[in-house]
Amino acid sequence: MSEEGRLRGSGEGEEGDLSIDAEWTTRILTRFISAEVERTGKRRVVLGLSGGIDSAVSAALAARALGPSDVTCLLMPHRMSSSDSLRDARLVAEQLRTPSETVDITPIVEGFSKASGEVGRLRLGNVMARARMILLFDRSAALDALVLGTSNKTELLLGYGTLHGDLASAINPIGDLYKTQIRELAQHLEVPPSIRNKPPSADLWPDQSDEDELGFSYEEVDRLLALLVDARLGREEVIGRGFSPELVERVVRQIVRSQFKRMPPVIAKVSTRSIGWDFRYPRDWLS
């Protein structure tokens, strides 16, 4: 397959085509991880292993890129977490032969609830996500490692994640892959079938389902996003492809309203060279 052909699969070639060259994608992403880690002068990464497909794929890529011993996986269950999730997370760590550590976040979350008063289920879910990220960044400091991201392109575009929680990371190898593409890559990376075949869930409360919360399937929304974002089709054009006007409007609104989650904080400009406005050099600009 040509380089141009390999770059297709997110809508840039045949419109809406989500197929990927899994072997080529694996090579690109492992090189990305090794290059970005080396660029910072570090050797290791740490990531949260949830028992879901996204973190399993990120862990598998990191293990290939850096070697298993330089990939630390944190398993961070809450008392409401599914026991199946913890079992699957342990299965991935054992399969990859990476160091792992299990930390129960229940005392952290309950301490927050006790201090702040009654919170709803959604707010408590955000607290869980941020408690996990506190632990990950703390471990990254202790291990002189980078936090590896596990958010996919579908989640990032829809804003389906917690700011300073599961959306936080130092580098993210899978953020340009839609959920359906993650599933294809997971099969290539030999992620266990129990993880590949389970319904997507953030596992924030019993029987929680991503697709129930979103109101549509990943397969449907990924095809729509590939047309809107990658192929750059307009609303009327994608409606003409068979998508309902209501779904198109809802998805476009989610993309626009969640832009703040994909950007650093906007800084008010008062000088001649403001960060984010005029000073936009990469981190190695002095090298």
C-alpha positions in Angstrom: 0.0 0.0 0.0 1.3 3.5 -0.9 2.0 6.1 1.8 -1.0 8.1 0.5 -3.2 5.0 0.8 -2.0 4.3 4.3 -2.8 7.9 5.4 -6.4 7.3 4.4 -8.9 5.8 6.7 -10.1 8.9 8.6 -12.0 10.3 5.7 -9.2 11.8 3.6 -9.2 9.2 0.9 -12.5 7.6 0.2 -15.0 9.7 2.2 -15.9 8.2 5.5 -13.6 5.2 5.2 -12.4 4.1 8.6 -10.2 1.2 7.7 -6.6 1.4 8.7 -3.3 -0.4 7.9 -2.8 -1.8 11.4 0.8 -2.8 11.0 1.8 0.6 9.5 -0.2 2.4 12.2 1.5 0.4 14.9 5.0 1.4 13.5 4.0 5.1 13.4 2.6 5.1 16.9 5.5 3.2 18.5 8.0 5.5 16.9 5.9 8.5 18.2 6.1 7.2 21.7 9.8 6.5 21.7 10.7 9.8 20.0 8.5 11.9 22.3 9.7 10.2 25.5 13.3 10.6 24.4 12.7 14.2 23.5 12.0 15.0 27.1 15.1 13.2 28.4 13.0 10.5 30.1 12.8 6.8 29.5 9.5 5.7 31.1 5.8 6.2 30.9 3.0 5.5 33.3 -0.6 5.0 32.4 -3.9 4.1 34.0 -5.0 0.6 33.0 -8.8 0.4 33.3 -9.7 -2.9 31.7 -11.0 -1.1 28.7 -9.8 -1.3 25.1 -8.3 2.2 24.8 -5.9 1.9 27.8 -5.0 -1.7 26.7 -4.0 -0.5 23.2 -2.0 2.4 24.7 -0.2 0.0 27.0 0.5 -2.5 24.2 2.0 0.3 22.0 4.1 1.6 24.8 5.5 -1.8 25.7 6.5 -2.3 22.1 8.0 1.2 21.9 10.0 1.3 25.2 10.1 -2.3 26.4 7.7 -3.7 29.1 10.0 -2.7 32.0 9.7 1.0 31.2 5.9 1.0 31.2 4.2 1.2 34.6 0.5 0.4 34.7 -1.7 1.7 37.5 -4.9 -0.1 38.2 -7.2 2.3 40.2 -10.5 0.7 41.0 -13.3 2.3 43.1 -15.7 0.2 45.2 -18.3 0.7 42.6 -16.0 -0.5 39.8 -16.8 -3.8 38.0 -14.7 -6.7 39.2 -14.5 -7.7 35.5 -12.7 -4.5 34.7 -10.0 -5.1 37.3 -9.6 -8.7 36.1 -9.2 -7.6 32.5 -6.7 -4.9 33.5 -4.6 -7.5 35.4 -4.8 -9.7 32.3 -3.3 -7.0 30.1 -0.5 -6.2 32.5 0.4 -9.9 32.8 0.2 -10.4 29.0 2.5 -7.4 28.4 4.8 -8.2 31.4 4.7 -4.6 32.5 5.1 -3.5 36.1 1.7 -2.8 37.7 0.3 -1.4 40.9 -3.2 -1.5 42.2 -4.4 1.6 44.2 -8.0 1.7 45.5 -9.3 5.3 45.0 -12.3 4.7 47.2 -10.8 6.5 50.3 -9.8 9.5 48.1 -13.3 9.8 46.6 -15.1 9.3 49.9 -12.8 11.9 51.5 -13.8 14.4 48.9 -17.5 13.6 49.3 -17.2 14.0 53.1 -15.5 17.4 52.7 -17.7 18.8 50.0 -21.1 17.4 50.8 -23.6 15.6 48.7 -22.7 15.4 45.0 -24.5 13.8 42.1 -23.5 10.8 40.1 -21.9 12.7 37.2 -19.9 15.0 39.5 -18.7 12.0 41.5 -17.6 10.4 38.3 -15.5 13.5 37.5 -14.0 13.3 40.9 -13.0 9.6 40.3 -11.4 10.5 37.0 -9.4 13.4 38.6 -8.4 11.2 41.6 -6.9 8.7 39.1 -5.0 11.4 37.3 -3.6 12.8 40.6 -2.2 9.3 41.3 -0.8 9.0 37.7 1.0 12.3 37.8 2.3 11.6 41.3 3.7 8.3 40.1 5.1 9.9 37.0 7.1 12.3 39.3 8.3 9.4 41.5 9.3 7.4 38.5 10.7 10.3 36.3 8.1 9.2 33.7 5.6 10.7 31.4 1.8 10.1 31.7 0.6 8.3 28.6 -2.8 9.3 27.3 -5.7 6.9 26.6 -8.3 9.1 25.0 -9.4 8.3 21.4 -10.4 10.7 18.7 -14.1 10.1 19.1 -14.0 11.0 22.7 -11.8 14.1 22.1 -14.0 15.4 19.4 -17.2 14.9 21.4 -15.8 16.2 24.6 -16.6 12.8 26.2 -14.1 12.9 29.0 -13.2 14.8 32.2 -11.0 17.9 31.9 -7.9 17.3 34.1 -9.1 13.8 34.5 -8.9 11.1 31.8 -8.3 13.7 29.2 -5.0 14.7 30.8 -1.7 13.3 29.7 1.8 14.3 28.6 1.6 12.5 25.3 -1.3 10.6 23.6 -0.6 7.9 21.0 -4.2 7.1 20.2 -5.9 10.5 20.0 -6.0 10.5 16.2 -7.8 7.1 16.0 -11.6 6.8 16.2 -13.1 4.2 18.5 -13.8 1.8 15.6 -10.2 2.1 14.5 -9.0 1.4 18.0 -10.9 -1.9 17.9 -9.1 -2.9 14.6 -5.7 -2.0 16.1 -6.5 -3.9 19.3 -7.0 -7.1 17.3 -3.7 -6.6 15.6 -2.0 -6.0 19.0 -3.6 -9.2 20.4 -5.5 -7.4 23.1 -7.5 -10.1 24.9 -11.0 -10.8 23.3 -12.7 -10.2 26.7 -11.6 -6.6 26.4 -12.2 -6.2 22.6 -15.7 -7.5 22.8 -17.1 -5.8 25.9 -19.5 -2.8 25.7 -17.5 0.4 26.1 -17.8 1.9 29.6 -16.0 4.4 31.7 -16.9 2.1 34.6 -17.9 5.0 36.9 -21.0 3.3 38.3 -22.6 -0.1 37.9 -23.9 -0.9 34.4 -22.7 2.4 33.0 -22.5 2.4 29.2 -20.8 5.0 27.0 -23.2 4.5 24.1 -26.2 4.8 26.4 -24.9 8.1 27.7 -24.0 9.4 24.2 -27.3 8.3 22.7 -25.7 6.7 19.6 -23.3 3.9 18.7 -19.6 4.5 18.1 -19.9 2.9 14.7 -22.5 5.5 13.6 -20.9 8.5 15.1 -17.4 7.5 13.8 -18.7 7.4 10.3 -20.3 10.8 10.8 -17.2 12.3 12.4 -15.0 11.0 9.6 -17.2 12.8 7.1 -17.5 16.1 9.1 -14.0 16.4 10.4 -11.7 14.5 8.0 -13.5 14.7 4.7 -14.7 18.2 5.6 -18.2 17.7 4.3 -21.0 20.2 5.3 -24.1 19.4 7.3 -26.4 19.2 4.3 -23.9 16.8 2.5 -23.8 14.4 5.4 -27.5 14.5 5.8 -27.7 13.6 2.2 -25.6 10.5 3.0 -28.4 9.2 5.3 -27.6 10.7 8.7 -30.6 12.3 10.5 -30.6 16.1 10.8 -31.1 15.7 14.6 -27.9 13.5 15.0 -25.8 15.8 12.8 -26.9 18.9 14.7 -26.3 17.2 18.0 -22.8 16.0 17.1 -21.8 19.4 15.5 -22.9 21.1 18.7 -20.9 18.7 20.9 -17.8 19.3 18.8 -18.1 23.1 19.0 -19.1 23.3 22.7 -16.2 21.0 23.8 -13.5 22.9 22.0 -12.2 24.2 25.3 -11.4 20.7 26.4 -9.0 20.3 23.5 -7.1 23.5 24.0 -4.8 25.0 26.7 -6.4 27.8 28.7 -6.8 31.0 26.6 -4.4 33.6 27.9 -5.3 37.3 27.8 -2.8 39.2 25.6 -1.1 42.2 27.2 2.5 41.9 25.9 4.2 41.7 22.5 4.9 38.0 22.8 2.1 36.2 24.6 2.1 32.4 25.1 -0.3 30.8 22.7 -0.6 33.9 20.5 2.9 34.8 19.3 5.2 32.5 21.3 4.3 29.1 19.8 7.6 27.4 19.6 7.8 23.6 20.1 9.4 22.5 23.4 12.7 21.8 21.7 13.0 25.3 20.1 16.4 26.0 21.6 18.0 22.8 20.6 
